[in-house]
């Protein structure tokens, strides 16, 4: 399994996706977990900014699996990538 959107983790492991569609919040949670597990040290404000920027970068590589023009509520896992669809 792989990360959705921009690839944030190299291969299967504890951060591998359990599904092929994600919410922005789920992507953000995984980025925060990886950042913490790698021992990144910064002020709380710097960590929030880094996690926010990394989330925006990852999500920018995504597209929605919902029909064009459909609402995209935050709680609906709809973000994925071409590599996930191609698999």
N, C-alpha and C positions, 0 to 999 in steps of 0.2 A: 504494500500500500504506500501511497505517497501523500505528501501535503497537497492541499488544494492550491490553486493559483500559483504564485511564485514559490518555487521549491525552497523551503526553509530548513529541511532536514534531509540528510543523505541516507535514504533507504529505510527499511522497516526498523522499528524499534519502539521504545516507549512513547514516542510522539507520533507514531504512524496514525493515519486517519482511520477512524472506525467506520466512516462512511465517505461518500464521494461528494457530498454537498455540505457546505458549512455556512454558519452565520458569521458576520463580522466579529461579533463578540467571542465566538469560539476560536477564531483565528487569533484574536488578541490574547485570549487565555493561554494558548499554546506558546505564543511569543513570550509572554511573561514567564511561563514555566521554564522555557529553554534559557532565557536570560538569567533566571535565578539559579538554575542547575549548573550553569557555567560560571557562577560566582562573580558575575558582573557587579562591580562596586561603584556606586554613584549616589548622589543625593536623591531623595525621593522625587524631587521635581525633575531631575535629569533622567531618572528611570521612567517616569511617566511620559516625558517627551520622547525618549527613545522608543518605548513600546508603542506610542501613538504613531510615530513616523514609520516604524517597521510594519505596523498593521496597515497603514495607508498604502505602503509600497506593495505588500503582499496582496491586498484586496484589489489594487489597481490592475493586477494581472488576471483577475477573475472575470467571469461572465456569469450571468444568471441562467439557471436551467428553466426558469419560468417563461411563459410565452411573452413575446415582445409587448410592452405596454402594460403588463400585469403589475399589480401592486407588489412591492417587495417589503413586507413587514419585517422588522428587525428580528422577530422570533422565528421566522421561517428560514430553514437551511436551504439556500438556493444558489450559493456561490460555488463555482467549480472551475476547472481549467480544461484546456484542450487536451493536455496529456492524460487527464483522468478519463475524459470521454473516449479518447483513442485507445485506451487500455482494454 
